[in-house]
């Protein structure tokens, strides 16, 4: 690529990937990526029991092909692109994966499965896989931010009905995969161009139902690995695939785009360490409500003492976690409870598992429990102007409680736990991983994966990340013949 002409965005991303491959990602970035790899592996294990997971894995195993990479939940190795697909489906299916703000997309659930699958195919060491995942995740976030409209505090992707997570995830997954499977900067440019024609995902299922959203990160990971493999076979892509007249941003954003978000500070400022981990398996808008209630419980407030509670949140989030209020106060299923502000306040007052709420806290029985419903009936959700000033850089909450003795209590949680202002420690990330992974695998395998990931920089063969999870021990998941 000529240095005499301004580099296109794809060429700048390619140069960034090449510099990272040569010099390595900064230590804080590698440390963050290691945490994200462990987090994703736990989520994949926890998702195995879902019917959609069984369907996706069964579909992949029916495809046959070269034995290139592991699938979590099966001892049968499959083509790398299909391994990325299956593992990406698992990673995103519980809505428990990391979130970047303010773009509100989930970068690791596609990029990490793509990087691990490509790493297995390339017989790469742990350091190369971490660095490839780092540039892929950074790419996803920067593409997502290019579609973030600061004047309206909203994603243009979402306004068009598009799932930015999968659309940007396809390109980021391609950058990660080609960093492991490709040869030089031009291969990255071509892979971006090819993956841009594969990027897809609409979010109508969020509005009217369907399980297709669980496929999105899997398809993005599949697209990324496939793009890298096709480029290795000779396919090429346009160098202006992103900003060109008929390129990625014009097609998806219709010209409402902040191109500087892609290139300014690229390689100098990394977004990766600031991506939010989810401590709780529920809609991210609900988390600070749980934290506020838990803090009041820690100060001595009992659930039985609550006469009335008002959960103040940012206006755009009320429709998701507080409307219609009668439904949010009486969820019929655990899944509905994951999107209920009153349920999360009740859970914070009662106490949950894991880091404060675990998957076990969202059973259908708990959602319909009379005691919890009675408590939820005392909780309202309202828009709060102070929260509006902070959203969407955080999802703040202000919980105001009137007790049965007439006292008035207030607890403000203005920054999400799991983000830069209140990060999860290595121990907390490990607790989340173990809580999730033990749902499908025995302790020895869970410990083996955790130990391997902790020492990833010194591992010469990345296959040890997924091979212990090759066959689950719990019912309801796809199995193979034997664990090895």
C-alpha positions in Angstrom: 0.0 0.0 0.0 1.4 3.4 -1.0 2.3 5.8 1.7 1.9 8.7 -0.8 -1.9 8.6 -0.8 -4.2 8.9 2.2 -4.9 5.5 3.6 -8.4 4.2 3.5 -10.0 3.1 6.8 -9.4 -0.6 5.9 -5.8 0.2 5.2 -5.4 2.0 8.6 -7.0 -1.0 10.4 -4.6 -3.3 8.5 -1.6 -1.2 9.5 -2.9 -1.2 13.1 -3.2 -5.0 13.1 0.3 -5.4 11.6 1.8 -3.1 14.3 0.0 -5.1 17.0 1.2 -8.4 15.6 4.8 -7.1 15.6 4.9 -5.3 18.9 2.2 -7.1 20.8 -0.8 -5.5 22.4 -0.2 -3.4 25.5 -0.2 -5.3 28.8 -3.5 -3.8 30.0 -5.1 -4.8 26.7 -3.9 -8.4 26.9 -5.0 -8.6 30.5 -8.5 -7.4 29.5 -8.6 -9.8 26.6 -7.6 -12.7 28.8 -10.6 -11.9 31.1 -12.9 -11.7 28.1 -11.8 -15.1 26.7 -12.5 -16.7 30.1 -15.8 -14.9 30.4 -16.9 -16.1 26.9 -15.9 -19.7 27.7 -18.1 -19.7 30.8 -21.0 -18.3 28.9 -20.6 -20.9 26.2 -20.7 -23.7 28.8 -23.7 -22.2 30.6 -25.7 -21.9 27.3 -25.4 -25.6 26.4 -28.7 -26.6 27.9 -30.7 -24.2 25.7 -32.8 -25.8 23.0 -31.4 -23.3 20.5 -27.8 -24.4 21.4 -28.6 -28.0 20.8 -30.2 -27.0 17.5 -27.1 -25.0 16.4 -24.6 -27.7 17.5 -26.6 -30.4 15.8 -26.7 -28.4 12.6 -23.0 -27.9 12.7 -22.2 -31.5 13.3 -24.4 -32.5 10.3 -22.3 -30.4 8.0 -19.2 -32.6 8.2 -15.9 -31.4 6.8 -12.3 -31.1 7.9 -11.5 -31.5 11.6 -10.0 -28.1 12.4 -11.4 -26.7 15.6 -13.3 -27.7 18.7 -16.9 -26.9 19.5 -17.9 -26.4 23.1 -20.2 -29.3 23.9 -19.0 -31.8 21.4 -15.8 -33.9 21.1 -16.1 -33.9 17.3 -13.8 -31.3 15.7 -15.3 -29.4 12.8 -14.2 -26.9 10.1 -13.0 -23.7 11.8 -15.7 -21.5 10.4 -18.4 -23.8 11.7 -16.7 -24.0 15.1 -16.7 -20.2 15.2 -20.4 -20.2 14.3 -21.4 -22.7 17.0 -19.3 -21.2 19.7 -20.5 -17.7 18.8 -24.1 -18.8 19.1 -23.4 -20.1 22.6 -21.5 -17.0 23.6 -24.4 -14.6 22.9 -27.4 -16.8 23.7 -27.7 -15.8 27.4 -27.4 -12.0 26.9 -24.7 -12.2 29.6 -21.7 -11.1 27.4 -19.8 -7.9 27.6 -21.1 -4.5 26.4 -19.4 -1.4 25.0 -20.9 1.9 25.9 -22.2 4.2 24.5 -22.4 2.2 21.2 -24.3 -0.5 23.1 -22.9 -3.5 21.3 -21.4 -6.8 22.4 -17.9 -7.3 20.8 -16.4 -10.4 22.4 -19.2 -12.9 21.6 -18.2 -13.0 18.0 -14.5 -12.1 18.0 -13.4 -14.5 20.7 -14.9 -17.6 19.0 -13.5 -16.5 15.6 -10.0 -15.9 17.1 -10.0 -19.2 18.9 -11.2 -21.2 15.9 -8.7 -19.5 13.6 -6.0 -20.0 16.2 -6.7 -23.7 16.4 -6.6 -23.9 12.6 -3.3 -22.0 12.5 -1.8 -23.9 15.4 -1.2 -20.5 17.0 0.1 -19.9 20.5 -1.9 -18.1 23.2 -0.2 -14.7 22.7 -1.0 -14.5 19.0 -4.6 -15.4 19.7 -4.9 -12.8 22.4 -3.4 -10.1 20.2 -5.7 -11.1 17.2 -8.7 -11.0 19.5 -7.6 -7.6 20.8 -7.4 -6.0 17.3 -10.7 -7.6 16.3 -12.6 -6.4 19.4 -11.1 -2.9 18.9 -12.3 -2.9 15.3 -15.8 -3.9 16.3 -16.0 -1.1 18.9 -14.7 1.6 16.5 -17.1 0.6 13.7 -19.9 0.7 16.2 -18.9 4.1 17.4 -18.8 5.4 13.9 -22.5 4.7 13.9 -23.2 6.4 17.2 -24.9 9.7 16.8 -23.8 12.0 19.6 -26.4 14.6 18.9 -29.2 12.1 19.7 -27.2 9.8 22.1 -28.4 6.9 19.9 -27.0 4.3 17.5 -27.9 4.9 13.9 -27.6 1.2 13.3 -30.4 0.5 15.8 -32.6 3.3 14.4 -32.4 1.4 11.1 -33.4 -1.9 12.8 -29.9 -3.3 12.5 -28.0 -5.3 15.1 -24.7 -3.5 15.3 -23.3 -6.3 17.4 -23.4 -8.8 14.5 -22.9 -6.3 11.6 -19.7 -4.8 13.1 -18.8 -8.2 14.6 -18.4 -9.8 11.2 -15.8 -7.3 10.2 -14.0 -7.4 13.6 -14.0 -11.2 13.5 -12.5 -11.1 10.0 -9.7 -8.8 11.3 -9.0 -11.2 14.1 -9.1 -14.3 11.9 -6.9 -13.0 9.2 -4.4 -11.8 11.8 -3.9 -15.6 12.4 -4.6 -17.0 9.0 -3.5 -14.3 6.6 -0.2 -12.9 5.3 0.4 -9.2 5.6 -1.6 -6.0 5.6 -3.2 -6.5 2.2 -4.8 -9.7 3.5 -6.4 -7.7 6.3 -7.7 -5.1 3.8 -9.2 -7.8 1.6 -10.7 -9.6 4.5 -12.4 -6.4 5.7 -13.8 -6.0 2.2 -15.0 -9.5 1.9 -16.6 -9.6 5.4 -18.4 -6.3 4.8 -20.4 -8.1 2.2 -21.3 -10.8 4.7 -22.3 -8.5 7.6 -25.9 -8.8 8.6 -28.4 -8.8 11.5 -31.8 -7.2 12.2 -33.3 -6.7 15.6 -37.0 -7.2 15.0 -36.9 -10.2 17.3 -36.3 -7.9 20.2 -39.7 -6.3 19.5 -42.0 -9.2 18.5 -40.2 -12.4 19.4 -38.1 -15.2 18.0 -34.8 -16.8 18.9 -32.9 -15.7 15.8 -30.9 -13.1 17.7 -29.0 -16.0 19.3 -27.6 -16.8 15.9 -26.2 -13.3 15.3 -22.8 -13.5 16.9 -22.3 -17.0 15.6 -23.0 -15.9 12.0 -20.6 -12.9 12.5 -17.8 -15.2 13.8 -18.5 -17.6 10.9 -18.4 -14.7 8.4 -15.1 -13.5 9.8 -13.3 -16.9 9.6 -14.8 -17.6 6.2 -13.6 -14.2 4.9 -10.1 -14.9 6.1 -10.1 -18.3 4.5 -11.5 -17.0 1.2 -8.8 -14.3 1.0 -6.2 -16.9 1.6 -7.6 -18.7 -1.5 -7.4 -15.5 -3.6 -10.5 -13.4 -3.1 -10.0 -9.7 -2.7 -12.1 -6.8 -1.4 -12.3 -3.1 -2.2 -9.9 -0.9 -0.2 -12.7 1.6 0.3 -15.1 -1.1 1.6 -15.9 0.9 4.7 -16.2 4.6 3.7 -16.7 4.2 -0.1 -19.7 5.6 -2.0 -21.3 2.1 -2.0 -19.5 0.8 1.1 -20.3 -0.5 4.6 -21.2 2.9 6.2 -23.3 4.2 3.3 -25.2 0.9 3.1 -25.9 0.6 6.8 -25.9 4.2 8.1 -27.0 6.1 4.9 -24.2 8.7 5.4 -24.9 9.5 9.1 -21.4 8.4 10.2 -18.5 9.6 12.3 -15.5 8.3 10.4 -13.0 9.8 12.8 -14.2 7.2 15.4 -12.5 4.5 13.4 -9.1 6.1 12.9 -8.3 8.8 15.5 -6.0 7.4 18.1 -6.0 3.9 16.6 -3.2 1.9 18.3 -2.6 4.7 20.8 -5.9 4.7 22.7 -7.5 1.3 23.1 -11.2 0.9 23.9 -10.9 -2.8 24.8 -10.1 -2.4 28.6 -13.1 -0.1 29.0 -15.7 -2.5 27.7 -18.2 -3.4 30.4 -18.5 -6.9 31.8 -21.9 -8.0 32.8 -22.0 -9.1 36.5 -25.6 -10.2 36.2 -27.5 -12.3 33.6 -30.1 -9.7 32.9 -30.8 -6.7 30.7 -28.0 -4.3 31.3 -30.4 -1.4 32.0 -31.5 -3.3 35.2 -28.1 -3.8 36.8 -27.8 -0.6 38.8 -31.3 -1.0 40.2 -30.2 -4.3 41.7 -27.0 -2.7 43.0 -29.0 0.1 44.6 -31.3 -2.3 46.4 -28.4 -4.5 47.5 -26.6 -1.5 49.0 -29.8 -0.7 51.0 -30.0 -4.3 52.1 -26.4 -4.1 53.3 -27.3 -1.1 55.3 -30.0 -3.0 57.1 -33.1 -2.6 54.9 -35.3 -5.7 54.9 -37.6 -6.5 52.0 -40.5 -6.7 54.4 -39.8 -3.1 55.6 -40.5 -1.6 52.1 -43.8 0.1 51.8 -43.1 1.6 48.3 -40.1 2.0 46.1 -39.5 4.1 43.0 -36.7 3.1 40.6 -35.5 6.2 38.7 -33.7 5.4 35.5 -32.9 7.1 32.2 -35.9 7.9 30.1 -35.0 5.6 27.1 -34.7 2.6 29.4 -38.1 2.9 31.0 -39.9 1.2 28.1 -37.6 -1.8 28.3 -37.5 -2.5 32.1 -40.6 -0.6 33.4 -43.4 -0.8 30.8 -46.0 -2.0 30.9 -45.6 -1.8 34.7 -48.2 -4.5 35.5 -46.3 -7.0 33.3 -42.9 -6.0 34.8 -44.3 -6.4 38.3 -45.6 -9.9 37.4 -43.2 -11.7 35.0 -44.4 -15.1 33.9 -41.0 -16.5 33.0 -37.4 -16.2 34.1 -36.7 -14.6 30.7 -39.2 -11.9 31.3 -37.7 -11.3 34.8 -34.4 -10.5 33.1 -36.0 -7.4 31.6 -37.9 -6.3 34.7 -36.7 -3.4 36.9 -39.1 -4.4 39.7 -37.7 -8.0 39.7 -34.1 -6.8 39.9 -34.9 -4.5 42.8 -36.6 -7.4 44.6 -33.6 -9.6 43.9 -31.3 -7.0 45.2 -33.3 -6.8 48.4 -33.5 -10.6 48.8 -30.0 -11.5 47.7 -29.0 -13.6 44.7 -26.2 -16.0 43.8 -22.9 -15.6 41.9 -21.8 -11.9 42.0 -25.2 -10.9 43.2 -27.5 -12.5 40.7 -26.9 -15.8 38.8 -28.7 -17.7 36.1 -30.4 -19.8 38.9 -32.1 -16.6 40.1 -34.1 -16.4 36.9 -36.1 -19.5 36.9 -39.8 -19.5 36.0 -40.7 -20.5 39.5 -38.9 -17.6 41.0 -40.5 -15.2 38.5 -44.0 -16.4 39.6 -43.1 -16.8 43.3 -45.9 -15.0 45.3 -43.5 -13.5 47.8 -41.4 -11.9 45.1 -44.5 -10.8 43.1 -45.9 -9.1 46.2 -42.5 -7.3 46.7 -42.4 -6.3 42.9 -45.9 -4.9 43.2 -44.4 -2.2 45.5 -41.8 -1.1 43.0 -42.4 1.4 40.2 -40.1 2.5 37.4 -39.9 6.1 36.4 -37.8 8.4 34.2 -35.2 10.5 36.2 -33.7 13.7 34.8 -30.4 13.1 36.7 -30.0 9.7 35.0 -30.8 11.2 31.6 -27.7 13.4 31.9 -25.5 10.3 32.3 -27.1 7.9 29.8 -25.9 6.1 27.6 -22.3 6.3 28.9 -23.7 4.5 32.0 -27.1 3.0 32.8 -27.6 4.8 36.2 -30.4 4.3 38.8 -31.7 6.2 41.8 -33.8 4.0 44.1 -36.1 5.9 46.6 -37.8 3.8 49.3 -40.5 4.7 51.8 -40.5 2.2 54.6 -43.4 1.0 56.7 -42.4 3.2 59.6 -42.5 6.3 57.3 -38.7 6.6 56.8 -37.4 7.7 53.4 -34.2 6.2 52.0 -32.4 6.9 48.8 -29.5 5.1 47.1 -27.8 6.3 43.9 -25.8 4.0 41.6 -24.6 6.2 38.8 -21.9 3.9 37.3 -22.4 0.3 36.2 -20.5 -2.4 38.0 -18.2 -4.2 35.6 -17.2 -0.9 33.8 -14.1 1.3 34.2 -15.6 3.2 37.1 -16.4 0.0 39.1 -14.5 -2.8 37.4 -14.7 -6.5 38.2 -11.6 -8.0 39.7 -9.8 -11.1 38.4 -11.4 -13.0 41.2 -14.9 -11.8 40.4 -14.4 -12.7 36.7 -13.2 -16.1 37.8 -16.3 -16.5 40.1 -18.6 -15.7 37.2 -16.8 -18.1 34.9 -16.9 -20.9 37.5 -20.6 -20.3 38.3 -21.5 -20.6 34.6 -19.1 -23.4 33.6 -20.1 -25.7 36.5 -23.6 -25.8 35.1 -22.3 -28.1 32.3 -18.9 -29.4 33.3 -17.3 -31.1 36.4 -14.8 -29.1 38.5 -11.7 -30.7 37.1 -12.5 -29.5 33.6 -13.5 -26.1 34.8 -10.3 -25.7 36.7 -8.3 -26.9 33.7 -9.8 -24.2 31.4 -9.3 -21.5 34.1 -5.6 -22.5 34.6 -4.9 -22.6 30.9 -6.5 -19.2 30.4 -4.6 -17.7 33.3 -1.3 -18.8 31.7 -2.4 -18.1 28.1 0.6 -16.0 27.2 2.9 -19.0 27.8 0.8 -21.6 26.0 2.1 -22.8 22.7 -1.1 -24.5 21.5 -4.4 -22.7 22.0 -6.5 -25.9 21.7 -6.3 -26.4 25.4 -8.8 -23.6 25.9 -11.7 -25.5 24.4 -10.7 -29.2 24.5 -11.7 -29.7 28.2 -15.2 -28.5 27.3 -15.4 -30.9 24.4 -18.1 -33.0 26.1 -20.6 -31.8 28.7 -21.5 -33.9 31.7 -25.0 -32.4 32.3 -28.2 -33.4 30.4 -29.7 -31.3 27.7 -26.6 -30.6 25.7 -25.1 -32.1 22.6 -22.5 -34.7 23.3 -19.8 -36.6 21.4 -18.3 -40.0 22.0 -15.7 -39.2 24.6 -13.8 -36.5 26.3 -10.1 -36.3 25.6 
